């Protein structure tokens, strides 16, 4: 659904200078993980991305030249 919405926004608003990018991240080490029925242990969290990693990805898409649109970005931890 998000991918389709992103494509629609880009098709409809491209002429107005609007660009949309759907970022699909893997596990991110945030306090939200503590709410899982079985929170990941420290070793699993150490392998996860950090919030600033995803922010850097978003900034990459934002800072590209205006002639470029990244519609989808799939980001996973190593």
Buried (B, 14 or more C-beta within 10 A) or exposed (E): EEEEEBBEBBEEEEEEEEBBBBBEBBBBBEEEBEEEEEEBEEEEBEEBBEEEBBEEBBEEBEEEEEEEBBBEBEBEBE
